[in-house]
Amino acid sequence: MPDCEYINKCPFYNKEPGDTPRADEVLKHLYCHKDNSKCAIYIIVTALDFTKVPKEILPNQGEIARMIVEELKMLE
């Protein structure tokens, strides 16, 4: 599978390394380079847009992303 189409704009992918750089690299490999369909950020961006992505959300928080999308769509 090719890299995520949003990799250049992704707030997680392009952030400065934090306290867990190895964990960040693993998440990038799994969600940005392998299977973005389950990525929390991808889920929010494709359903809404980048402005709705919380700063603190991680790619492996897909269930939270689906709840965010559901809540925000109800408000529209």
mmCIF file of the N, C-alpha and C atoms, coordinates in Angstrom:
data_MODEL
# 
_entry.id   MODEL 
# 
loop_
_atom_site.group_PDB 
_atom_site.id 
_atom_site.type_symbol 
_atom_site.label_atom_id 
_atom_site.label_alt_id 
_atom_site.label_comp_id 
_atom_site.label_asym_id 
_atom_site.label_entity_id 
_atom_site.label_seq_id 
_atom_site.pdbx_PDB_ins_code 
_atom_site.Cartn_x 
_atom_site.Cartn_y 
_atom_site.Cartn_z 
_atom_site.occupancy 
_atom_site.B_iso_or_equiv 
_atom_site.pdbx_formal_charge 
_atom_site.auth_seq_id 
_atom_site.auth_comp_id 
_atom_site.auth_asym_id 
_atom_site.auth_atom_id 
_atom_site.pdbx_PDB_model_num 
ATOM 1   N N  . MET A 1 1  ? 0.851   -1.181 0.000  1.00 0.00 ? 1  MET A N  1 
ATOM 2   C CA . MET A 1 1  ? 0.000   0.000  0.000  1.00 0.00 ? 1  MET A CA 1 
ATOM 3   C C  . MET A 1 1  ? 0.896   1.243  0.000  1.00 0.00 ? 1  MET A C  1 
ATOM 4   N N  . PRO A 1 2  ? 0.551   2.238  -0.788 1.00 0.00 ? 2  PRO A N  1 
ATOM 5   C CA . PRO A 1 2  ? 1.372   3.464  -0.834 1.00 0.00 ? 2  PRO A CA 1 
ATOM 6   C C  . PRO A 1 2  ? 1.217   4.300  0.432  1.00 0.00 ? 2  PRO A C  1 
ATOM 7   N N  . ASP A 1 3  ? 2.102   5.264  0.557  1.00 0.00 ? 3  ASP A N  1 
ATOM 8   C CA . ASP A 1 3  ? 2.016   6.192  1.689  1.00 0.00 ? 3  ASP A CA 1 
ATOM 9   C C  . ASP A 1 3  ? 0.668   6.904  1.680  1.00 0.00 ? 3  ASP A C  1 
ATOM 10  N N  . CYS A 1 4  ? 0.253   7.335  2.843  1.00 0.00 ? 4  CYS A N  1 
ATOM 11  C CA . CYS A 1 4  ? -0.997  8.082  2.985  1.00 0.00 ? 4  CYS A CA 1 
ATOM 12  C C  . CYS A 1 4  ? -0.952  9.336  2.119  1.00 0.00 ? 4  CYS A C  1 
ATOM 13  N N  . GLU A 1 5  ? -2.062  9.619  1.486  1.00 0.00 ? 5  GLU A N  1 
ATOM 14  C CA . GLU A 1 5  ? -2.143  10.799 0.622  1.00 0.00 ? 5  GLU A CA 1 
ATOM 15  C C  . GLU A 1 5  ? -2.034  12.115 1.395  1.00 0.00 ? 5  GLU A C  1 
ATOM 16  N N  . TYR A 1 6  ? -2.255  12.070 2.702  1.00 0.00 ? 6  TYR A N  1 
ATOM 17  C CA . TYR A 1 6  ? -2.209  13.280 3.524  1.00 0.00 ? 6  TYR A CA 1 
ATOM 18  C C  . TYR A 1 6  ? -0.903  13.427 4.299  1.00 0.00 ? 6  TYR A C  1 
ATOM 19  N N  . ILE A 1 7  ? 0.074   12.606 4.003  1.00 0.00 ? 7  ILE A N  1 
ATOM 20  C CA . ILE A 1 7  ? 1.314   12.561 4.779  1.00 0.00 ? 7  ILE A CA 1 
ATOM 21  C C  . ILE A 1 7  ? 2.014   13.927 4.864  1.00 0.00 ? 7  ILE A C  1 
ATOM 22  N N  . ASN A 1 8  ? 1.955   14.715 3.822  1.00 0.00 ? 8  ASN A N  1 
ATOM 23  C CA . ASN A 1 8  ? 2.629   16.024 3.824  1.00 0.00 ? 8  ASN A CA 1 
ATOM 24  C C  . ASN A 1 8  ? 1.929   17.061 4.690  1.00 0.00 ? 8  ASN A C  1 
ATOM 25  N N  . LYS A 1 9  ? 0.635   16.857 4.964  1.00 0.00 ? 9  LYS A N  1 
ATOM 26  C CA . LYS A 1 9  ? -0.133  17.807 5.768  1.00 0.00 ? 9  LYS A CA 1 
ATOM 27  C C  . LYS A 1 9  ? -0.446  17.280 7.167  1.00 0.00 ? 9  LYS A C  1 
ATOM 28  N N  . CYS A 1 10 ? -0.147  16.028 7.408  1.00 0.00 ? 10 CYS A N  1 
ATOM 29  C CA . CYS A 1 10 ? -0.543  15.371 8.657  1.00 0.00 ? 10 CYS A CA 1 
ATOM 30  C C  . CYS A 1 10 ? 0.152   15.980 9.875  1.00 0.00 ? 10 CYS A C  1 
ATOM 31  N N  . PRO A 1 11 ? -0.634  16.415 10.868 1.00 0.00 ? 11 PRO A N  1 
ATOM 32  C CA . PRO A 1 11 ? -0.028  17.012 12.061 1.00 0.00 ? 11 PRO A CA 1 
ATOM 33  C C  . PRO A 1 11 ? 0.794   16.007 12.871 1.00 0.00 ? 11 PRO A C  1 
ATOM 34  N N  . PHE A 1 12 ? 0.399   14.752 12.880 1.00 0.00 ? 12 PHE A N  1 
ATOM 35  C CA . PHE A 1 12 ? 1.171   13.743 13.610 1.00 0.00 ? 12 PHE A CA 1 
ATOM 36  C C  . PHE A 1 12 ? 2.473   13.432 12.882 1.00 0.00 ? 12 PHE A C  1 
ATOM 37  N N  . TYR A 1 13 ? 2.390   13.193 11.603 1.00 0.00 ? 13 TYR A N  1 
ATOM 38  C CA . TYR A 1 13 ? 3.575   12.795 10.835 1.00 0.00 ? 13 TYR A CA 1 
ATOM 39  C C  . TYR A 1 13 ? 4.638   13.888 10.832 1.00 0.00 ? 13 TYR A C  1 
ATOM 40  N N  . ASN A 1 14 ? 4.212   15.131 10.816 1.00 0.00 ? 14 ASN A N  1 
ATOM 41  C CA . ASN A 1 14 ? 5.141   16.252 10.679 1.00 0.00 ? 14 ASN A CA 1 
ATOM 42  C C  . ASN A 1 14 ? 5.481   16.958 11.987 1.00 0.00 ? 14 ASN A C  1 
ATOM 43  N N  . LYS A 1 15 ? 5.066   16.403 13.107 1.00 0.00 ? 15 LYS A N  1 
ATOM 44  C CA . LYS A 1 15 ? 5.364   17.046 14.395 1.00 0.00 ? 15 LYS A CA 1 
ATOM 45  C C  . LYS A 1 15 ? 6.812   16.789 14.806 1.00 0.00 ? 15 LYS A C  1 
ATOM 46  N N  . GLU A 1 16 ? 7.277   17.604 15.719 1.00 0.00 ? 16 GLU A N  1 
ATOM 47  C CA . GLU A 1 16 ? 8.611   17.409 16.287 1.00 0.00 ? 16 GLU A CA 1 
ATOM 48  C C  . GLU A 1 16 ? 8.598   16.137 17.131 1.00 0.00 ? 16 GLU A C  1 
ATOM 49  N N  . PRO A 1 17 ? 9.688   15.400 17.152 1.00 0.00 ? 17 PRO A N  1 
ATOM 50  C CA . PRO A 1 17 ? 9.731   14.194 17.986 1.00 0.00 ? 17 PRO A CA 1 
ATOM 51  C C  . PRO A 1 17 ? 9.452   14.536 19.447 1.00 0.00 ? 17 PRO A C  1 
ATOM 52  N N  . GLY A 1 18 ? 8.645   13.721 20.084 1.00 0.00 ? 18 GLY A N  1 
ATOM 53  C CA . GLY A 1 18 ? 8.300   13.955 21.486 1.00 0.00 ? 18 GLY A CA 1 
ATOM 54  C C  . GLY A 1 18 ? 9.098   13.069 22.416 1.00 0.00 ? 18 GLY A C  1 
ATOM 55  N N  . ASP A 1 19 ? 8.457   12.691 23.505 1.00 0.00 ? 19 ASP A N  1 
ATOM 56  C CA . ASP A 1 19 ? 9.109   11.862 24.522 1.00 0.00 ? 19 ASP A CA 1 
ATOM 57  C C  . ASP A 1 19 ? 9.271   10.403 24.096 1.00 0.00 ? 19 ASP A C  1 
ATOM 58  N N  . THR A 1 20 ? 8.516   10.000 23.089 1.00 0.00 ? 20 THR A N  1 
ATOM 59  C CA . THR A 1 20 ? 8.537   8.596  22.659 1.00 0.00 ? 20 THR A CA 1 
ATOM 60  C C  . THR A 1 20 ? 8.802   8.491  21.156 1.00 0.00 ? 20 THR A C  1 
ATOM 61  N N  . PRO A 1 21 ? 9.978   8.884  20.713 1.00 0.00 ? 21 PRO A N  1 
ATOM 62  C CA . PRO A 1 21 ? 10.255  8.882  19.268 1.00 0.00 ? 21 PRO A CA 1 
ATOM 63  C C  . PRO A 1 21 ? 10.160  7.498  18.632 1.00 0.00 ? 21 PRO A C  1 
ATOM 64  N N  . ARG A 1 22 ? 10.528  6.454  19.346 1.00 0.00 ? 22 ARG A N  1 
ATOM 65  C CA . ARG A 1 22 ? 10.447  5.096  18.784 1.00 0.00 ? 22 ARG A CA 1 
ATOM 66  C C  . ARG A 1 22 ? 8.985   4.703  18.564 1.00 0.00 ? 22 ARG A C  1 
ATOM 67  N N  . ALA A 1 23 ? 8.133   5.006  19.522 1.00 0.00 ? 23 ALA A N  1 
ATOM 68  C CA . ALA A 1 23 ? 6.702   4.712  19.380 1.00 0.00 ? 23 ALA A CA 1 
ATOM 69  C C  . ALA A 1 23 ? 6.113   5.499  18.213 1.00 0.00 ? 23 ALA A C  1 
ATOM 70  N N  . ASP A 1 24 ? 6.522   6.754  18.064 1.00 0.00 ? 24 ASP A N  1 
ATOM 71  C CA . ASP A 1 24 ? 6.055   7.567  16.940 1.00 0.00 ? 24 ASP A CA 1 
ATOM 72  C C  . ASP A 1 24 ? 6.452   6.928  15.614 1.00 0.00 ? 24 ASP A C  1 
ATOM 73  N N  . GLU A 1 25 ? 7.666   6.419  15.529 1.00 0.00 ? 25 GLU A N  1 
ATOM 74  C CA . GLU A 1 25 ? 8.136   5.779  14.292 1.00 0.00 ? 25 GLU A CA 1 
ATOM 75  C C  . GLU A 1 25 ? 7.332   4.520  13.982 1.00 0.00 ? 25 GLU A C  1 
ATOM 76  N N  . VAL A 1 26 ? 6.995   3.760  15.011 1.00 0.00 ? 26 VAL A N  1 
ATOM 77  C CA . VAL A 1 26 ? 6.185   2.554  14.809 1.00 0.00 ? 26 VAL A CA 1 
ATOM 78  C C  . VAL A 1 26 ? 4.803   2.937  14.292 1.00 0.00 ? 26 VAL A C  1 
ATOM 79  N N  . LEU A 1 27 ? 4.187   3.950  14.902 1.00 0.00 ? 27 LEU A N  1 
ATOM 80  C CA . LEU A 1 27 ? 2.870   4.404  14.453 1.00 0.00 ? 27 LEU A CA 1 
ATOM 81  C C  . LEU A 1 27 ? 2.928   4.926  13.021 1.00 0.00 ? 27 LEU A C  1 
ATOM 82  N N  . LYS A 1 28 ? 3.964   5.661  12.687 1.00 0.00 ? 28 LYS A N  1 
ATOM 83  C CA . LYS A 1 28 ? 4.120   6.166  11.314 1.00 0.00 ? 28 LYS A CA 1 
ATOM 84  C C  . LYS A 1 28 ? 4.230   5.011  10.330 1.00 0.00 ? 28 LYS A C  1 
ATOM 85  N N  . HIS A 1 29 ? 4.999   3.999  10.698 1.00 0.00 ? 29 HIS A N  1 
ATOM 86  C CA . HIS A 1 29 ? 5.150   2.840  9.815  1.00 0.00 ? 29 HIS A CA 1 
ATOM 87  C C  . HIS A 1 29 ? 3.801   2.148  9.603  1.00 0.00 ? 29 HIS A C  1 
ATOM 88  N N  . LEU A 1 30 ? 3.079   1.904  10.691 1.00 0.00 ? 30 LEU A N  1 
ATOM 89  C CA . LEU A 1 30 ? 1.819   1.168  10.608 1.00 0.00 ? 30 LEU A CA 1 
ATOM 90  C C  . LEU A 1 30 ? 0.699   1.943  9.928  1.00 0.00 ? 30 LEU A C  1 
ATOM 91  N N  . TYR A 1 31 ? 0.584   3.229  10.250 1.00 0.00 ? 31 TYR A N  1 
ATOM 92  C CA . TYR A 1 31 ? -0.563  4.000  9.781  1.00 0.00 ? 31 TYR A CA 1 
ATOM 93  C C  . TYR A 1 31 ? -0.265  4.927  8.603  1.00 0.00 ? 31 TYR A C  1 
ATOM 94  N N  . CYS A 1 32 ? 0.930   5.427  8.476  1.00 0.00 ? 32 CYS A N  1 
ATOM 95  C CA . CYS A 1 32 ? 1.252   6.381  7.410  1.00 0.00 ? 32 CYS A CA 1 
ATOM 96  C C  . CYS A 1 32 ? 1.830   5.692  6.173  1.00 0.00 ? 32 CYS A C  1 
ATOM 97  N N  . HIS A 1 33 ? 2.542   4.603  6.406  1.00 0.00 ? 33 HIS A N  1 
ATOM 98  C CA . HIS A 1 33 ? 3.210   3.921  5.301  1.00 0.00 ? 33 HIS A CA 1 
ATOM 99  C C  . HIS A 1 33 ? 2.582   2.576  4.956  1.00 0.00 ? 33 HIS A C  1 
ATOM 100 N N  . LYS A 1 34 ? 1.692   2.075  5.805  1.00 0.00 ? 34 LYS A N  1 
ATOM 101 C CA . LYS A 1 34 ? 1.162   0.735  5.578  1.00 0.00 ? 34 LYS A CA 1 
ATOM 102 C C  . LYS A 1 34 ? -0.347  0.734  5.333  1.00 0.00 ? 34 LYS A C  1 
ATOM 103 N N  . ASP A 1 35 ? -1.141  1.085  6.348  1.00 0.00 ? 35 ASP A N  1 
ATOM 104 C CA . ASP A 1 35 ? -2.607  1.026  6.219  1.00 0.00 ? 35 ASP A CA 1 
ATOM 105 C C  . ASP A 1 35 ? -3.246  2.237  6.884  1.00 0.00 ? 35 ASP A C  1 
ATOM 106 N N  . ASN A 1 36 ? -3.486  3.266  6.099  1.00 0.00 ? 36 ASN A N  1 
ATOM 107 C CA . ASN A 1 36 ? -4.045  4.497  6.656  1.00 0.00 ? 36 ASN A CA 1 
ATOM 108 C C  . ASN A 1 36 ? -5.549  4.411  6.899  1.00 0.00 ? 36 ASN A C  1 
ATOM 109 N N  . SER A 1 37 ? -6.213  3.378  6.418  1.00 0.00 ? 37 SER A N  1 
ATOM 110 C CA . SER A 1 37 ? -7.671  3.298  6.546  1.00 0.00 ? 37 SER A CA 1 
ATOM 111 C C  . SER A 1 37 ? -8.138  3.247  8.000  1.00 0.00 ? 37 SER A C  1 
ATOM 112 N N  . LYS A 1 38 ? -7.274  2.822  8.908  1.00 0.00 ? 38 LYS A N  1 
ATOM 113 C CA . LYS A 1 38 ? -7.633  2.746  10.324 1.00 0.00 ? 38 LYS A CA 1 
ATOM 114 C C  . LYS A 1 38 ? -7.046  3.890  11.140 1.00 0.00 ? 38 LYS A C  1 
ATOM 115 N N  . CYS A 1 39 ? -6.350  4.789  10.496 1.00 0.00 ? 39 CYS A N  1 
ATOM 116 C CA . CYS A 1 39 ? -5.712  5.921  11.171 1.00 0.00 ? 39 CYS A CA 1 
ATOM 117 C C  . CYS A 1 39 ? -6.764  6.932  11.629 1.00 0.00 ? 39 CYS A C  1 
ATOM 118 N N  . ALA A 1 40 ? -6.690  7.322  12.884 1.00 0.00 ? 40 ALA A N  1 
ATOM 119 C CA . ALA A 1 40 ? -7.644  8.280  13.438 1.00 0.00 ? 40 ALA A CA 1 
ATOM 120 C C  . ALA A 1 40 ? -7.630  9.603  12.675 1.00 0.00 ? 40 ALA A C  1 
ATOM 121 N N  . ILE A 1 41 ? -6.468  10.066 12.329 1.00 0.00 ? 41 ILE A N  1 
ATOM 122 C CA . ILE A 1 41 ? -6.356  11.343 11.619 1.00 0.00 ? 41 ILE A CA 1 
ATOM 123 C C  . ILE A 1 41 ? -6.957  11.223 10.226 1.00 0.00 ? 41 ILE A C  1 
ATOM 124 N N  . TYR A 1 42 ? -6.655  10.143 9.540  1.00 0.00 ? 42 TYR A N  1 
ATOM 125 C CA . TYR A 1 42 ? -7.212  9.896  8.204  1.00 0.00 ? 42 TYR A CA 1 
ATOM 126 C C  . TYR A 1 42 ? -8.741  9.831  8.260  1.00 0.00 ? 42 TYR A C  1 
ATOM 127 N N  . ILE A 1 43 ? -9.271  9.157  9.266  1.00 0.00 ? 43 ILE A N  1 
ATOM 128 C CA . ILE A 1 43 ? -10.723 9.033  9.424  1.00 0.00 ? 43 ILE A CA 1 
ATOM 129 C C  . ILE A 1 43 ? -11.369 10.410 9.563  1.00 0.00 ? 43 ILE A C  1 
ATOM 130 N N  . ILE A 1 44 ? -10.796 11.260 10.387 1.00 0.00 ? 44 ILE A N  1 
ATOM 131 C CA . ILE A 1 44 ? -11.362 12.599 10.599 1.00 0.00 ? 44 ILE A CA 1 
ATOM 132 C C  . ILE A 1 44 ? -11.211 13.463 9.354  1.00 0.00 ? 44 ILE A C  1 
ATOM 133 N N  . VAL A 1 45 ? -10.046 13.449 8.747  1.00 0.00 ? 45 VAL A N  1 
ATOM 134 C CA . VAL A 1 45 ? -9.798  14.295 7.571  1.00 0.00 ? 45 VAL A CA 1 
ATOM 135 C C  . VAL A 1 45 ? -10.708 13.912 6.413  1.00 0.00 ? 45 VAL A C  1 
ATOM 136 N N  . THR A 1 46 ? -10.866 12.618 6.154  1.00 0.00 ? 46 THR A N  1 
ATOM 137 C CA . THR A 1 46 ? -11.697 12.211 5.020  1.00 0.00 ? 46 THR A CA 1 
ATOM 138 C C  . THR A 1 46 ? -13.180 12.459 5.270  1.00 0.00 ? 46 THR A C  1 
ATOM 139 N N  . ALA A 1 47 ? -13.611 12.401 6.526  1.00 0.00 ? 47 ALA A N  1 
ATOM 140 C CA . ALA A 1 47 ? -15.017 12.639 6.839  1.00 0.00 ? 47 ALA A CA 1 
ATOM 141 C C  . ALA A 1 47 ? -15.329 14.123 7.018  1.00 0.00 ? 47 ALA A C  1 
ATOM 142 N N  . LEU A 1 48 ? -14.359 14.883 7.516  1.00 0.00 ? 48 LEU A N  1 
ATOM 143 C CA . LEU A 1 48 ? -14.568 16.301 7.816  1.00 0.00 ? 48 LEU A CA 1 
ATOM 144 C C  . LEU A 1 48 ? -13.480 17.113 7.114  1.00 0.00 ? 48 LEU A C  1 
ATOM 145 N N  . ASP A 1 49 ? -12.452 17.512 7.843  1.00 0.00 ? 49 ASP A N  1 
ATOM 146 C CA . ASP A 1 49 ? -11.275 18.176 7.264  1.00 0.00 ? 49 ASP A CA 1 
ATOM 147 C C  . ASP A 1 49 ? -10.200 18.327 8.339  1.00 0.00 ? 49 ASP A C  1 
ATOM 148 N N  . PHE A 1 50 ? -9.055  18.850 7.934  1.00 0.00 ? 50 PHE A N  1 
ATOM 149 C CA . PHE A 1 50 ? -7.920  18.959 8.854  1.00 0.00 ? 50 PHE A CA 1 
ATOM 150 C C  . PHE A 1 50 ? -8.208  19.852 10.053 1.00 0.00 ? 50 PHE A C  1 
ATOM 151 N N  . THR A 1 51 ? -9.074  20.832 9.902  1.00 0.00 ? 51 THR A N  1 
ATOM 152 C CA . THR A 1 51 ? -9.342  21.749 11.013 1.00 0.00 ? 51 THR A CA 1 
ATOM 153 C C  . THR A 1 51 ? -10.043 21.061 12.179 1.00 0.00 ? 51 THR A C  1 
ATOM 154 N N  . LYS A 1 52 ? -10.605 19.901 11.953 1.00 0.00 ? 52 LYS A N  1 
ATOM 155 C CA . LYS A 1 52 ? -11.331 19.168 13.003 1.00 0.00 ? 52 LYS A CA 1 
ATOM 156 C C  . LYS A 1 52 ? -10.455 18.147 13.733 1.00 0.00 ? 52 LYS A C  1 
ATOM 157 N N  . VAL A 1 53 ? -9.197  18.003 13.328 1.00 0.00 ? 53 VAL A N  1 
ATOM 158 C CA . VAL A 1 53 ? -8.301  17.025 13.951 1.00 0.00 ? 53 VAL A CA 1 
ATOM 159 C C  . VAL A 1 53 ? -7.758  17.593 15.261 1.00 0.00 ? 53 VAL A C  1 
ATOM 160 N N  . PRO A 1 54 ? -8.061  16.955 16.401 1.00 0.00 ? 54 PRO A N  1 
ATOM 161 C CA . PRO A 1 54 ? -7.499  17.422 17.674 1.00 0.00 ? 54 PRO A CA 1 
ATOM 162 C C  . PRO A 1 54 ? -5.976  17.275 17.676 1.00 0.00 ? 54 PRO A C  1 
ATOM 163 N N  . LYS A 1 55 ? -5.288  18.230 18.271 1.00 0.00 ? 55 LYS A N  1 
ATOM 164 C CA . LYS A 1 55 ? -3.818  18.211 18.301 1.00 0.00 ? 55 LYS A CA 1 
ATOM 165 C C  . LYS A 1 55 ? -3.271  16.961 18.969 1.00 0.00 ? 55 LYS A C  1 
ATOM 166 N N  . GLU A 1 56 ? -3.957  16.469 19.978 1.00 0.00 ? 56 GLU A N  1 
ATOM 167 C CA . GLU A 1 56 ? -3.416  15.371 20.772 1.00 0.00 ? 56 GLU A CA 1 
ATOM 168 C C  . GLU A 1 56 ? -3.806  13.973 20.287 1.00 0.00 ? 56 GLU A C  1 
ATOM 169 N N  . ILE A 1 57 ? -4.590  13.859 19.227 1.00 0.00 ? 57 ILE A N  1 
ATOM 170 C CA . ILE A 1 57 ? -5.015  12.536 18.772 1.00 0.00 ? 57 ILE A CA 1 
ATOM 171 C C  . ILE A 1 57 ? -3.867  11.802 18.081 1.00 0.00 ? 57 ILE A C  1 
ATOM 172 N N  . LEU A 1 58 ? -3.830  10.496 18.300 1.00 0.00 ? 58 LEU A N  1 
ATOM 173 C CA . LEU A 1 58 ? -2.799  9.648  17.713 1.00 0.00 ? 58 LEU A CA 1 
ATOM 174 C C  . LEU A 1 58 ? -3.422  8.744  16.654 1.00 0.00 ? 58 LEU A C  1 
ATOM 175 N N  . PRO A 1 59 ? -2.635  8.278  15.705 1.00 0.00 ? 59 PRO A N  1 
ATOM 176 C CA . PRO A 1 59 ? -3.176  7.434  14.637 1.00 0.00 ? 59 PRO A CA 1 
ATOM 177 C C  . PRO A 1 59 ? -3.910  6.190  15.135 1.00 0.00 ? 59 PRO A C  1 
ATOM 178 N N  . ASN A 1 60 ? -3.499  5.637  16.258 1.00 0.00 ? 60 ASN A N  1 
ATOM 179 C CA . ASN A 1 60 ? -4.107  4.405  16.754 1.00 0.00 ? 60 ASN A CA 1 
ATOM 180 C C  . ASN A 1 60 ? -5.386  4.633  17.556 1.00 0.00 ? 60 ASN A C  1 
ATOM 181 N N  . GLN A 1 61 ? -5.940  5.827  17.507 1.00 0.00 ? 61 GLN A N  1 
ATOM 182 C CA . GLN A 1 61 ? -7.165  6.147  18.238 1.00 0.00 ? 61 GLN A CA 1 
ATOM 183 C C  . GLN A 1 61 ? -8.362  6.239  17.289 1.00 0.00 ? 61 GLN A C  1 
ATOM 184 N N  . GLY A 1 62 ? -8.502  5.215  16.462 1.00 0.00 ? 62 GLY A N  1 
ATOM 185 C CA . GLY A 1 62 ? -9.568  5.185  15.462 1.00 0.00 ? 62 GLY A CA 1 
ATOM 186 C C  . GLY A 1 62 ? -10.962 5.258  16.041 1.00 0.00 ? 62 GLY A C  1 
ATOM 187 N N  . GLU A 1 63 ? -11.191 4.582  17.151 1.00 0.00 ? 63 GLU A N  1 
ATOM 188 C CA . GLU A 1 63 ? -12.518 4.594  17.766 1.00 0.00 ? 63 GLU A CA 1 
ATOM 189 C C  . GLU A 1 63 ? -12.874 6.003  18.246 1.00 0.00 ? 63 GLU A C  1 
ATOM 190 N N  . ILE A 1 64 ? -11.931 6.698  18.816 1.00 0.00 ? 64 ILE A N  1 
ATOM 191 C CA . ILE A 1 64 ? -12.153 8.088  19.232 1.00 0.00 ? 64 ILE A CA 1 
ATOM 192 C C  . ILE A 1 64 ? -12.442 8.948  18.007 1.00 0.00 ? 64 ILE A C  1 
ATOM 193 N N  . ALA A 1 65 ? -11.716 8.719  16.935 1.00 0.00 ? 65 ALA A N  1 
ATOM 194 C CA . ALA A 1 65 ? -11.932 9.483  15.703 1.00 0.00 ? 65 ALA A CA 1 
ATOM 195 C C  . ALA A 1 65 ? -13.349 9.283  15.179 1.00 0.00 ? 65 ALA A C  1 
ATOM 196 N N  . ARG A 1 66 ? -13.827 8.048  15.188 1.00 0.00 ? 66 ARG A N  1 
ATOM 197 C CA . ARG A 1 66 ? -15.191 7.780  14.717 1.00 0.00 ? 66 ARG A CA 1 
ATOM 198 C C  . ARG A 1 66 ? -16.224 8.486  15.596 1.00 0.00 ? 66 ARG A C  1 
ATOM 199 N N  . MET A 1 67 ? -15.981 8.550  16.905 1.00 0.00 ? 67 MET A N  1 
ATOM 200 C CA . MET A 1 67 ? -16.895 9.261  17.805 1.00 0.00 ? 67 MET A CA 1 
ATOM 201 C C  . MET A 1 67 ? -16.870 10.759 17.516 1.00 0.00 ? 67 MET A C  1 
ATOM 202 N N  . ILE A 1 68 ? -15.694 11.316 17.258 1.00 0.00 ? 68 ILE A N  1 
ATOM 203 C CA . ILE A 1 68 ? -15.574 12.739 16.924 1.00 0.00 ? 68 ILE A CA 1 
ATOM 204 C C  . ILE A 1 68 ? -16.355 13.041 15.655 1.00 0.00 ? 68 ILE A C  1 
ATOM 205 N N  . VAL A 1 69 ? -16.168 12.214 14.642 1.00 0.00 ? 69 VAL A N  1 
ATOM 206 C CA . VAL A 1 69 ? -16.871 12.413 13.370 1.00 0.00 ? 69 VAL A CA 1 
ATOM 207 C C  . VAL A 1 69 ? -18.376 12.350 13.587 1.00 0.00 ? 69 VAL A C  1 
ATOM 208 N N  . GLU A 1 70 ? -18.826 11.357 14.319 1.00 0.00 ? 70 GLU A N  1 
ATOM 209 C CA . GLU A 1 70 ? -20.257 11.198 14.578 1.00 0.00 ? 70 GLU A CA 1 
ATOM 210 C C  . GLU A 1 70 ? -20.825 12.416 15.304 1.00 0.00 ? 70 GLU A C  1 
ATOM 211 N N  . GLU A 1 71 ? -20.134 12.864 16.342 1.00 0.00 ? 71 GLU A N  1 
ATOM 212 C CA . GLU A 1 71 ? -20.593 14.028 17.112 1.00 0.00 ? 71 GLU A CA 1 
ATOM 213 C C  . GLU A 1 71 ? -20.646 15.292 16.256 1.00 0.00 ? 71 GLU A C  1 
ATOM 214 N N  . LEU A 1 72 ? -19.595 15.539 15.498 1.00 0.00 ? 72 LEU A N  1 
ATOM 215 C CA . LEU A 1 72 ? -19.546 16.766 14.704 1.00 0.00 ? 72 LEU A CA 1 
ATOM 216 C C  . LEU A 1 72 ? -20.536 16.744 13.551 1.00 0.00 ? 72 LEU A C  1 
ATOM 217 N N  . LYS A 1 73 ? -20.794 15.583 12.987 1.00 0.00 ? 73 LYS A N  1 
ATOM 218 C CA . LYS A 1 73 ? -21.785 15.495 11.908 1.00 0.00 ? 73 LYS A CA 1 
ATOM 219 C C  . LYS A 1 73 ? -23.190 15.734 12.448 1.00 0.00 ? 73 LYS A C  1 
ATOM 220 N N  . MET A 1 74 ? -23.432 15.352 13.700 1.00 0.00 ? 74 MET A N  1 
ATOM 221 C CA . MET A 1 74 ? -24.739 15.601 14.310 1.00 0.00 ? 74 MET A CA 1 
ATOM 222 C C  . MET A 1 74 ? -24.967 17.099 14.510 1.00 0.00 ? 74 MET A C  1 
ATOM 223 N N  . LEU A 1 75 ? -23.890 17.849 14.692 1.00 0.00 ? 75 LEU A N  1 
ATOM 224 C CA . LEU A 1 75 ? -24.001 19.291 14.923 1.00 0.00 ? 75 LEU A CA 1 
ATOM 225 C C  . LEU A 1 75 ? -24.207 20.085 13.639 1.00 0.00 ? 75 LEU A C  1 
ATOM 226 N N  . GLU A 1 76 ? -23.956 19.455 12.507 1.00 0.00 ? 76 GLU A N  1 
ATOM 227 C CA . GLU A 1 76 ? -24.081 20.181 11.225 1.00 0.00 ? 76 GLU A CA 1 
ATOM 228 C C  . GLU A 1 76 ? -25.521 20.458 10.890 1.00 0.00 ? 76 GLU A C  1 
# 
